[in-house]
Amino acid sequence: MASSVIGLLDEAAGFLSDEKPLHAIQILRKIISSDPAYSDAYLKLAEIYVGMHQYEAAEKLLSEALSKIGDDHKLVYALGSLYYNLGELEKALPLLRMLNSWHNPGVHLALATIFLEQEEFSGAVSEVKRVLRVDAKFPDANGILGRIFLRQKDFPNAIKYLQRELALNESSVESRLDLATAFYLLGDLRDALEEFTLLVDTDPDFFPGWLMCGKILLELDKADESEFYLQRALNINPRSAEALQTIANLYNTIGEVEKARSIFDDLARANAVIEDDTHALEHVFPNRKISPNGSLQKSRDPFPEETRGTRMTRRRRRH
């Protein structure tokens, strides 16, 4: 039996290599039919469904596997991470909590992120520190801890851990954005400007970076430089009320009153409202998402290791 299953798995892998996922699905379904307790077949099949964006099929399959096999830790992890990656945190939380004794860093970091979104800061810190006690350089752990301190407005600790993360992984966009934000909210405008400038150097389409550079330069009384960055922001998002208000304030500052009045009149006609002067930093606040026109939002495989990796990155269902 074991040799025939291995042969079928090899056959399924061959179909996947040939980009024939439907053939692989048939083979894996055949394995499951002959051995309903073979968890690896469910995991591989769910992985294919996720790759095809058939998230409901993956969810149904993994739930079915758990009902037949019981609390297999790989299946629990796969279903919990699937819910986590889809942003269904209330469903992910009880499954991931079942794995606390498993001591998998990916589980602890996912739990930390869920606790952070629920503003359970002590629980979030505790989960990250469990990872850092074992490996002080574990990918993303310092960055997540920095983000927790940022949300708590503990800017010095946020900066310390975010800089630690960037020393380990200088290409981490999320940590650099959080670091720029921490410097800005602490009032360290020059360091904030440096970090936001690095972000737009990395991605020229990153709207919040251009906007924040423009705002900071205006606060530093560098109006000419500020205008360049604000115009770049408006090229990306010409209807941004915040960018329009900021450039109108700039024109007012340099004495171009008619330009400023025209923009303010347009904003008034559009009933544009600026919620607060850090709207471009909405990733800091709960229940708001930053939207850099998609260019900085990474898309990673939703299945972590054990099925494959130790980190989880969220995406949404397609309807």
Stockholm file with secondary structure:
# STOCKHOLM 1.0

chainA/1-319         MASSVIGLLDEAAGFLSDEKPLHAIQILRKIISSDPAYSDAYLKLAEIYVGMHQYEAAEKLLSEALSKIGDDHKLVYALGSLYYNLGELEKALPLLRMLNSWHNPGVHLALATIFLEQEEFSGAVSEVKRVLRVDAKFPDANGILGRIFLRQKDFPNAIKYLQRELALNESSVESRLDLATAFYLLGDLRDALEEFTLLVDTDPDFFPGWLMCGKILLELDKADESEFYLQRALNINPRSAEALQTIANLYNTIGEVEKARSIFDDLARANAVIEDDTHALEHVFPNRKISPNGSLQKSRDPFPEETRGTRMTRRRRRH
#=GR chainA/1-319 SS CHHHHHHHHHHHHHHHHTTCHHHHHHHHHHHHHHCTTCHHHHHHHHHHHHHTTCHHHHHHHHHHHHHHHCCCHHHHHHHHHHHHHTTCHHHHHHHHHTTGGGCCHHHHHHHHHHHHHTTCHHHHHHHHHHHHHHCTTCTTHHHHHHHHHHHTTCHHHHHHHHHHHHHHCTTCHHHHHHHHHHHHHHTCHHHHHHHHHHHHHHCTTCHHHHHHHHHHHHHTTCHHHHHHHHHHHHHHCTTCHHHHHHHHHHHHHTTCHHHHHHHHHHHHHTTCCCCCTTGGGGGGSTTCCCCSTTTTCCCCCSCCTTTSCSCCCCCCCCC
#=GC SS_cons         CHHHHHHHHHHHHHHHHTTCHHHHHHHHHHHHHHCTTCHHHHHHHHHHHHHTTCHHHHHHHHHHHHHHHCCCHHHHHHHHHHHHHTTCHHHHHHHHHTTGGGCCHHHHHHHHHHHHHTTCHHHHHHHHHHHHHHCTTCTTHHHHHHHHHHHTTCHHHHHHHHHHHHHHCTTCHHHHHHHHHHHHHHTCHHHHHHHHHHHHHHCTTCHHHHHHHHHHHHHTTCHHHHHHHHHHHHHHCTTCHHHHHHHHHHHHHTTCHHHHHHHHHHHHHTTCCCCCTTGGGGGGSTTCCCCSTTTTCCCCCSCCTTTSCSCCCCCCCCC
//
